[in-house]
């Protein structure tokens, strides 16, 4: 929970997954998702993009019915 729309995304660098995490890997990058968050992220895609103003991760979440202006939080209702 959190953010102005109800849920917020959080990415952190971790040494490895917790025992209950679901692990996804693509192009040598592993993403660990905790069991509470997994249902909100089903079908989501994580991309890294770069532009003249910098780079960052973009999460395309088909479960989000609305997002806030900054794109860092979402709602599923």
ABEGO torsion letter per residue (X at the ends): XEEAAGBBBBBBBBABBBAABBBBBBGGBBBBBBAAAAAAABGBBBBBBBBAAEBEBBBBBAABABBBAAGABBBAX
